[in-house]
């Protein structure tokens, strides 16, 4: 928790970046990697310790040869939006 007693915003940013990466991962072939080049999050409401189970759902918005764009929505148990955001990922060639 931060000094105000709510979950630190970095946790929500991780909940935007990680599911965005998982969504991107679902579009690449085996052995191909990716790396986040930008993540942006909008904080819609504070995440309090009693928020219950938090869910982050990611989806691919666009998939190019080198760039994958994703969006993520983070909700609480009542399906209220806690935050949402986007991640942009760069496709990395397969290692030999």
The first five atom37 places (N, CA, C, CB, O) and aatype in JSON, in Angstrom:
{
  "aatype": [20, 20, 20, 20, 20, 20, 20, 20, 20, 20, 20, 20, 20, 20, 20, 20, 20, 20, 20, 20, 20, 20, 20, 20, 20, 20, 20, 20, 20, 20, 20, 20, 20, 20, 20, 20, 20, 20, 20, 20, 20, 20, 20, 20, 20, 20, 20, 20, 20, 20, 20, 20, 20, 20, 20, 20, 20, 20, 20, 20, 20, 20, 20, 20, 20, 20, 20, 20, 20, 20, 20, 20, 20, 20, 20, 20, 20, 20, 20, 20, 20, 20, 20, 20, 20, 20, 20, 20, 20, 20, 20, 20, 20, 20, 20, 20],
  "atom_mask": [
    [1, 1, 1, 1, 1],
    [1, 1, 1, 1, 1],
    [1, 1, 1, 1, 1],
    [1, 1, 1, 1, 1],
    [1, 1, 1, 1, 1],
    [1, 1, 1, 1, 1],
    [1, 1, 1, 1, 1],
    [1, 1, 1, 1, 1],
    [1, 1, 1, 1, 1],
    [1, 1, 1, 1, 1],
    [1, 1, 1, 1, 1],
    [1, 1, 1, 1, 1],
    [1, 1, 1, 1, 1],
    [1, 1, 1, 1, 1],
    [1, 1, 1, 1, 1],
    [1, 1, 1, 1, 1],
    [1, 1, 1, 1, 1],
    [1, 1, 1, 1, 1],
    [1, 1, 1, 1, 1],
    [1, 1, 1, 1, 1],
    [1, 1, 1, 1, 1],
    [1, 1, 1, 1, 1],
    [1, 1, 1, 1, 1],
    [1, 1, 1, 1, 1],
    [1, 1, 1, 1, 1],
    [1, 1, 1, 1, 1],
    [1, 1, 1, 1, 1],
    [1, 1, 1, 1, 1],
    [1, 1, 1, 1, 1],
    [1, 1, 1, 1, 1],
    [1, 1, 1, 1, 1],
    [1, 1, 1, 1, 1],
    [1, 1, 1, 1, 1],
    [1, 1, 1, 1, 1],
    [1, 1, 1, 1, 1],
    [1, 1, 1, 1, 1],
    [1, 1, 1, 1, 1],
    [1, 1, 1, 1, 1],
    [1, 1, 1, 1, 1],
    [1, 1, 1, 1, 1],
    [1, 1, 1, 1, 1],
    [1, 1, 1, 1, 1],
    [1, 1, 1, 1, 1],
    [1, 1, 1, 1, 1],
    [1, 1, 1, 1, 1],
    [1, 1, 1, 1, 1],
    [1, 1, 1, 1, 1],
    [1, 1, 1, 1, 1],
    [1, 1, 1, 1, 1],
    [1, 1, 1, 1, 1],
    [1, 1, 1, 1, 1],
    [1, 1, 1, 1, 1],
    [1, 1, 1, 1, 1],
    [1, 1, 1, 1, 1],
    [1, 1, 1, 1, 1],
    [1, 1, 1, 1, 1],
    [1, 1, 1, 1, 1],
    [1, 1, 1, 1, 1],
    [1, 1, 1, 1, 1],
    [1, 1, 1, 1, 1],
    [1, 1, 1, 1, 1],
    [1, 1, 1, 1, 1],
    [1, 1, 1, 1, 1],
    [1, 1, 1, 1, 1],
    [1, 1, 1, 1, 1],
    [1, 1, 1, 1, 1],
    [1, 1, 1, 1, 1],
    [1, 1, 1, 1, 1],
    [1, 1, 1, 1, 1],
    [1, 1, 1, 1, 1],
    [1, 1, 1, 1, 1],
    [1, 1, 1, 1, 1],
    [1, 1, 1, 1, 1],
    [1, 1, 1, 1, 1],
    [1, 1, 1, 1, 1],
    [1, 1, 1, 1, 1],
    [1, 1, 1, 1, 1],
    [1, 1, 1, 1, 1],
    [1, 1, 1, 1, 1],
    [1, 1, 1, 1, 1],
    [1, 1, 1, 1, 1],
    [1, 1, 1, 1, 1],
    [1, 1, 1, 1, 1],
    [1, 1, 1, 1, 1],
    [1, 1, 1, 1, 1],
    [1, 1, 1, 1, 1],
    [1, 1, 1, 1, 1],
    [1, 1, 1, 1, 1],
    [1, 1, 1, 1, 1],
    [1, 1, 1, 1, 1],
    [1, 1, 1, 1, 1],
    [1, 1, 1, 1, 1],
    [1, 1, 1, 1, 1],
    [1, 1, 1, 1, 1],
    [1, 1, 1, 1, 1],
    [1, 1, 1, 1, 1]
  ],
  "atom_positions": [
    [[0.84, -1.19, 0.0], [0.0, 0.0, 0.0], [0.88, 1.24, 0.0], [-0.95, 0.0, 1.21], [1.98, 1.24, 0.54]],
    [[0.37, 2.29, -0.61], [1.1, 3.55, -0.55], [0.76, 4.26, 0.76], [0.75, 4.44, -1.77], [-0.06, 3.76, 1.53]],
    [[1.37, 5.41, 1.04], [1.1, 6.1, 2.31], [-0.37, 6.5, 2.51], [1.96, 7.33, 2.39], [-0.77, 6.78, 3.64]],
    [[-1.18, 6.55, 1.45], [-2.59, 6.9, 1.58], [-3.47, 5.68, 1.86], [-3.07, 7.59, 0.32], [-4.68, 5.81, 2.01]],
    [[-2.86, 4.48, 1.93], [-3.6, 3.28, 2.27], [-4.27, 2.57, 1.11], [-4.61, 3.61, 3.26], [-5.11, 1.7, 1.31]],
    [[-3.9, 2.93, -0.12], [-4.43, 2.22, -1.29], [-3.29, 1.55, -2.02], [-5.2, 3.2, -2.23], [-2.12, 1.87, -1.81]],
    [[-3.64, 0.61, -2.89], [-2.63, -0.13, -3.63], [-1.85, 0.83, -4.52], [-3.26, -1.26, -4.48], [-2.43, 1.68, -5.19]],
    [[-0.53, 0.69, -4.52], [0.35, 1.57, -5.31], [0.03, 1.46, -6.79], [1.82, 1.22, -5.06], [-0.23, 0.36, -7.29]],
    [[0.04, 2.58, -7.5], [-0.29, 2.63, -8.92], [0.57, 1.76, -9.8], [-0.21, 4.01, -9.39], [0.14, 1.34, -10.87]],
    [[1.79, 1.47, -9.36], [2.67, 0.61, -10.14], [2.1, -0.79, -10.3], [4.04, 0.53, -9.49], [2.37, -1.47, -11.3]],
    [[1.31, -1.22, -9.32], [0.68, -2.53, -9.4], [-0.33, -2.55, -10.53], [0.01, -2.9, -8.07], [-0.39, -3.51, -11.3]],
    [[-1.14, -1.49, -10.66], [-2.11, -1.41, -11.75], [-1.38, -1.36, -13.09], [-3.02, -0.19, -11.59], [-1.82, -1.98, -14.06]],
    [[-0.28, -0.63, -13.16], [0.47, -0.56, -14.42], [0.97, -1.95, -14.82], [1.66, 0.42, -14.28], [0.95, -2.3, -16.0]],
    [[1.41, -2.73, -13.85], [1.82, -4.11, -14.13], [0.64, -4.92, -14.64], [2.41, -4.77, -12.87], [0.79, -5.76, -15.52]],
    [[-0.56, -4.67, -14.08], [-1.76, -5.37, -14.52], [-2.23, -4.92, -15.9], [-2.87, -5.18, -13.51], [-3.09, -5.58, -16.49]],
    [[-1.71, -3.85, -16.41], [-1.97, -3.47, -17.8], [-0.9, -4.09, -18.7], [-1.98, -1.91, -17.96], [-1.22, -4.64, -19.76]],
    [[0.35, -4.02, -18.29], [1.45, -4.49, -19.13], [1.47, -6.02, -19.28], [2.77, -4.02, -18.56], [1.64, -6.53, -20.39]],
    [[1.29, -6.75, -18.19], [1.4, -8.22, -18.26], [0.32, -8.88, -19.11], [1.34, -8.79, -16.87], [0.66, -9.68, -19.98]],
    [[-0.97, -8.58, -18.91], [-1.98, -9.19, -19.79], [-1.86, -8.72, -21.23], [-3.37, -8.89, -19.27], [-2.19, -9.46, -22.16]],
    [[-1.39, -7.49, -21.43], [-1.13, -7.02, -22.79], [-0.05, -7.87, -23.44], [-0.72, -5.55, -22.79], [-0.15, -8.22, -24.61]],
    [[0.99, -8.19, -22.67], [2.05, -9.07, -23.17], [1.54, -10.47, -23.46], [3.19, -9.13, -22.19], [1.93, -11.09, -24.45]],
    [[0.66, -10.98, -22.59], [0.09, -12.32, -22.83], [-0.75, -12.32, -24.1], [-0.76, -12.77, -21.63], [-0.7, -13.28, -24.87]],
    [[-1.53, -11.27, -24.31], [-2.33, -11.18, -25.53], [-1.42, -11.15, -26.76], [-3.24, -9.93, -25.5], [-1.69, -11.82, -27.75]],
    [[-0.35, -10.36, -26.69], [0.61, -10.29, -27.8], [1.26, -11.66, -28.03], [1.7, -9.23, -27.52], [1.44, -12.09, -29.17]],
    [[1.61, -12.32, -26.93], [2.26, -13.63, -27.02], [1.4, -14.64, -27.78], [2.57, -14.16, -25.62], [1.93, -15.52, -28.46]],
    [[0.1, -14.5, -27.67], [-0.8, -15.44, -28.35], [-0.78, -15.28, -29.87], [-2.21, -15.25, -27.84], [-1.36, -16.11, -30.58]],
    [[-0.12, -14.24, -30.37], [-0.11, -13.99, -31.82], [1.22, -14.31, -32.49], [-0.45, -12.57, -32.1], [1.31, -14.25, -33.71]],
    [[2.24, -14.65, -31.71], [3.56, -14.9, -32.31], [3.84, -16.4, -32.38], [4.66, -14.19, -31.5], [3.3, -17.18, -31.6]],
    [[4.69, -16.79, -33.33], [5.07, -18.18, -33.48], [6.04, -18.59, -32.38], [5.69, -18.42, -34.86], [6.65, -17.74, -31.73]],
    [[6.17, -19.87, -32.17], [7.11, -20.4, -31.18], [8.51, -19.87, -31.46], [7.11, -21.95, -31.19], [8.96, -19.84, -32.6]],
    [[9.18, -19.45, -30.41], [10.55, -18.96, -30.52], [10.66, -17.47, -30.79], [11.24, -19.69, -31.6], [11.73, -16.88, -30.61]],
    [[9.56, -16.83, -31.21], [9.57, -15.39, -31.47], [9.28, -14.68, -30.15], [8.5, -14.99, -32.57], [8.41, -15.1, -29.39]],
    [[10.02, -13.62, -29.89], [9.84, -12.89, -28.65], [9.19, -11.55, -28.88], [11.16, -12.7, -27.97], [8.81, -11.2, -30.0]],
    [[9.06, -10.81, -27.81], [8.5, -9.46, -27.89], [8.96, -8.7, -26.66], [6.94, -9.48, -27.99], [9.34, -9.3, -25.65]],
    [[8.93, -7.39, -26.74], [9.31, -6.54, -25.61], [8.41, -5.31, -25.6], [10.81, -6.12, -25.7], [8.1, -4.75, -26.65]],
    [[8.0, -4.91, -24.42], [7.17, -3.72, -24.28], [7.99, -2.48, -24.63], [6.58, -3.6, -22.85], [9.11, -2.32, -24.13]],
    [[7.44, -1.62, -25.47], [8.12, -0.35, -25.77], [7.36, 0.84, -25.19], [8.29, -0.18, -27.28], [7.9, 1.94, -25.08]],
    [[6.09, 0.62, -24.83], [5.32, 1.67, -24.16], [4.13, 1.06, -23.45], [4.85, 2.75, -25.18], [3.48, 0.16, -23.98]],
    [[3.84, 1.54, -22.26], [2.62, 1.17, -21.54], [2.02, 2.43, -20.96], [2.91, 0.11, -20.42], [2.73, 3.26, -20.39]],
    [[0.71, 2.57, -21.1], [0.0, 3.72, -20.54], [-1.19, 3.19, -19.77], [-0.45, 4.71, -21.66], [-1.91, 2.31, -20.24]],
    [[-1.42, 3.74, -18.58], [-2.55, 3.31, -17.77], [-3.36, 4.52, -17.33], [-2.07, 2.5, -16.54], [-2.81, 5.59, -17.07]],
    [[-4.66, 4.33, -17.25], [-5.58, 5.32, -16.7], [-6.12, 4.74, -15.4], [-6.74, 5.68, -17.7], [-6.67, 3.64, -15.39]],
    [[-5.98, 5.48, -14.33], [-6.45, 5.04, -13.02], [-7.87, 5.55, -12.83], [-5.51, 5.54, -11.87], [-8.08, 6.76, -12.73]],
    [[-8.84, 4.66, -12.79], [-10.25, 5.06, -12.73], [-10.77, 5.19, -11.31], [-11.08, 4.07, -13.48], [-11.59, 6.06, -11.03]],
    [[-10.31, 4.32, -10.42], [-10.71, 4.42, -9.01], [-9.63, 3.77, -8.16], [-12.11, 3.75, -8.77], [-8.89, 2.92, -8.65]],
    [[-9.53, 4.15, -6.9], [-8.5, 3.56, -6.04], [-8.73, 2.06, -5.84], [-8.47, 4.26, -4.69], [-9.87, 1.6, -5.77]],
    [[-7.65, 1.32, -5.77], [-7.74, -0.1, -5.45], [-7.44, -0.24, -3.97], [-6.75, -0.96, -6.33], [-6.3, -0.08, -3.53]],
    [[-8.45, -0.53, -3.22], [-8.33, -0.63, -1.76], [-8.03, -2.08, -1.37], [-9.63, -0.13, -1.05], [-8.29, -3.0, -2.15]],
    [[-7.48, -2.29, -0.19], [-7.15, -3.65, 0.25], [-8.35, -4.6, 0.25], [-6.55, -3.61, 1.63], [-8.17, -5.81, 0.12]],
    [[-9.56, -4.08, 0.4], [-10.76, -4.92, 0.43], [-11.44, -5.02, -0.94], [-11.74, -4.38, 1.45], [-12.62, -5.36, -1.01]],
    [[-10.72, -4.74, -2.0], [-11.3, -4.76, -3.35], [-11.72, -6.16, -3.78], [-10.31, -4.21, -4.36], [-12.51, -6.3, -4.71]],
    [[-11.22, -7.18, -3.12], [-11.53, -8.54, -3.54], [-10.67, -8.93, -4.73], [-13.02, -8.68, -3.88], [-9.63, -8.32, -4.98]],
    [[-11.12, -9.93, -5.45], [-10.37, -10.42, -6.61], [-10.39, -9.37, -7.71], [-10.93, -11.76, -7.12], [-11.45, -8.84, -8.05]],
    [[-9.22, -9.08, -8.25], [-9.07, -8.12, -9.34], [-8.8, -8.9, -10.61], [-7.92, -7.08, -9.04], [-8.01, -9.85, -10.61]],
    [[-9.46, -8.49, -11.7], [-9.32, -9.2, -12.98], [-8.78, -8.24, -14.03], [-10.68, -9.8, -13.44], [-9.23, -7.1, -14.13]],
    [[-7.8, -8.71, -14.81], [-7.24, -7.92, -15.91], [-7.43, -8.71, -17.2], [-5.72, -7.6, -15.67], [-6.95, -9.83, -17.32]],
    [[-8.12, -8.12, -18.16], [-8.38, -8.77, -19.44], [-7.7, -7.97, -20.55], [-9.9, -8.89, -19.71], [-7.92, -6.77, -20.69]],
    [[-6.88, -8.67, -21.33], [-6.17, -8.02, -22.42], [-6.58, -8.56, -23.76], [-4.69, -8.18, -22.24], [-6.99, -9.71, -23.89]],
    [[-6.48, -7.71, -24.77], [-6.76, -8.14, -26.14], [-5.86, -7.39, -27.1], [-8.25, -7.91, -26.5], [-5.44, -6.26, -26.84]],
    [[-5.57, -8.03, -28.21], [-4.77, -7.4, -29.26], [-5.68, -6.47, -30.06], [-4.09, -8.47, -30.19], [-6.75, -6.88, -30.51]],
    [[-5.24, -5.25, -30.24], [-5.97, -4.27, -31.04], [-5.47, -4.29, -32.48], [-5.83, -2.84, -30.44], [-6.26, -4.23, -33.42]],
    [[-4.16, -4.38, -32.64], [-3.55, -4.42, -33.97], [-2.27, -5.24, -33.92], [-3.25, -2.98, -34.5], [-1.53, -5.19, -32.94]],
    [[-2.03, -6.01, -34.99], [-0.82, -6.84, -35.06], [-0.16, -6.6, -36.4], [-1.15, -8.36, -34.87], [-0.68, -6.99, -37.45]],
    [[1.0, -5.94, -36.36], [1.79, -5.74, -37.56], [2.98, -6.67, -37.57], [2.25, -4.28, -37.67], [3.1, -7.53, -36.7]],
    [[3.85, -6.52, -38.55], [5.06, -7.36, -38.62], [5.99, -7.1, -37.44], [5.8, -7.12, -39.93], [6.61, -8.03, -36.92]],
    [[6.09, -5.84, -37.02], [7.05, -5.49, -35.97], [6.41, -4.93, -34.7], [8.01, -4.49, -36.5], [7.06, -4.92, -33.66]],
    [[5.18, -4.47, -34.76], [4.53, -3.84, -33.61], [3.18, -4.5, -33.33], [4.35, -2.32, -33.86], [2.41, -4.77, -34.25]],
    [[2.93, -4.76, -32.05], [1.64, -5.28, -31.6], [1.07, -4.28, -30.6], [1.79, -6.72, -30.96], [1.76, -3.88, -29.66]],
    [[-0.17, -3.88, -30.79], [-0.85, -2.96, -29.87], [-1.93, -3.72, -29.12], [-1.46, -1.73, -30.63], [-2.69, -4.48, -29.71]],
    [[-1.98, -3.5, -27.8], [-2.97, -4.2, -26.98], [-3.71, -3.2, -26.1], [-2.29, -5.29, -26.11], [-3.24, -2.09, -25.88]],
    [[-4.87, -3.62, -25.61], [-5.56, -2.84, -24.6], [-6.03, -3.77, -23.49], [-6.76, -2.06, -25.21], [-6.31, -4.95, -23.73]],
    [[-6.1, -3.23, -22.29], [-6.41, -4.03, -21.1], [-7.4, -3.26, -20.24], [-5.12, -4.36, -20.3], [-7.33, -2.04, -20.12]],
    [[-8.33, -4.0, -19.63], [-9.27, -3.43, -18.68], [-9.11, -4.19, -17.36], [-10.75, -3.52, -19.21], [-9.1, -5.42, -17.34]],
    [[-8.99, -3.45, -16.26], [-8.82, -4.03, -14.93], [-10.08, -3.73, -14.12], [-7.53, -3.46, -14.22], [-10.46, -2.57, -13.97]],
    [[-10.72, -4.79, -13.61], [-11.97, -4.62, -12.88], [-11.91, -5.3, -11.51], [-13.14, -5.19, -13.69], [-11.05, -6.15, -11.27]],
    [[-12.83, -4.91, -10.63], [-12.94, -5.58, -9.33], [-14.01, -6.67, -9.42], [-13.28, -4.55, -8.2], [-14.55, -6.93, -10.49]],
    [[-14.31, -7.29, -8.28], [-15.27, -8.39, -8.27], [-16.66, -7.96, -8.74], [-15.37, -8.98, -6.89], [-17.42, -8.78, -9.27]],
    [[-17.01, -6.69, -8.54], [-18.31, -6.18, -8.97], [-18.28, -5.72, -10.43], [-18.74, -5.02, -8.06], [-19.25, -5.14, -10.92]],
    [[-17.15, -5.98, -11.12], [-16.95, -5.6, -12.54], [-16.87, -4.09, -12.73], [-18.07, -6.16, -13.4], [-17.08, -3.59, -13.83]],
    [[-16.56, -3.35, -11.65], [-16.31, -1.91, -11.78], [-14.9, -1.73, -12.32], [-16.48, -1.17, -10.41], [-13.98, -2.44, -11.93]],
    [[-14.75, -0.79, -13.22], [-13.43, -0.54, -13.81], [-12.55, 0.18, -12.8], [-13.56, 0.29, -15.13], [-12.88, 1.26, -12.33]],
    [[-11.43, -0.45, -12.49], [-10.42, 0.14, -11.62], [-9.42, 0.93, -12.42], [-9.71, -0.95, -10.8], [-8.89, 1.94, -11.96]],
    [[-9.16, 0.47, -13.63], [-8.22, 1.13, -14.52], [-8.23, 0.45, -15.88], [-6.81, 1.13, -13.93], [-8.76, -0.65, -16.04]],
    [[-7.62, 1.11, -16.84], [-7.52, 0.54, -18.18], [-6.31, 1.17, -18.84], [-8.82, 0.78, -19.01], [-5.8, 2.19, -18.39]],
    [[-5.85, 0.55, -19.92], [-4.69, 1.11, -20.57], [-4.3, 0.35, -21.82], [-3.54, 1.14, -19.63], [-5.01, -0.53, -22.29]],
    [[-3.14, 0.73, -22.33], [-2.62, 0.13, -23.55], [-1.16, -0.23, -23.38], [-2.81, 1.08, -24.74], [-0.44, 0.37, -22.58]],
    [[-0.73, -1.22, -24.14], [0.69, -1.55, -24.24], [1.03, -1.7, -25.72], [1.03, -2.86, -23.45], [0.26, -2.24, -26.5]],
    [[2.2, -1.21, -26.08], [2.74, -1.38, -27.42], [3.98, -2.24, -27.28], [3.07, 0.01, -28.1], [4.86, -1.98, -26.46]],
    [[4.03, -3.29, -28.1], [5.12, -4.26, -28.0], [5.83, -4.41, -29.33], [4.59, -5.62, -27.52], [5.2, -4.35, -30.39]],
    [[7.14, -4.62, -29.27], [7.95, -4.83, -30.46], [8.21, -6.31, -30.6], [9.28, -4.03, -30.39], [8.58, -6.98, -29.64]],
    [[8.01, -6.83, -31.81], [8.26, -8.25, -32.1], [9.76, -8.43, -32.27], [7.48, -8.73, -33.39], [10.41, -7.68, -33.0]],
    [[10.31, -9.43, -31.57], [11.75, -9.72, -31.66], [11.95, -11.0, -32.46], [12.38, -9.86, -30.25], [11.2, -11.96, -32.27]],
    [[12.91, -11.04, -33.34], [13.12, -12.25, -34.14], [13.46, -13.45, -33.28], [14.22, -12.03, -35.16], [13.99, -13.31, -32.17]],
    [[13.16, -14.63, -33.79], [13.48, -15.86, -33.06], [14.99, -15.99, -32.91], [12.91, -17.11, -33.8], [15.75, -15.62, -33.8]],
    [[15.4, -16.5, -31.78], [16.83, -16.75, -31.56], [17.24, -18.01, -32.29], [17.16, -16.88, -30.04], [16.48, -18.97, -32.38]],
    [[18.45, -18.0, -32.8], [18.96, -19.17, -33.52], [19.83, -20.01, -32.61], [19.76, -18.76, -34.76], [20.35, -21.04, -33.03]]
  ]
}
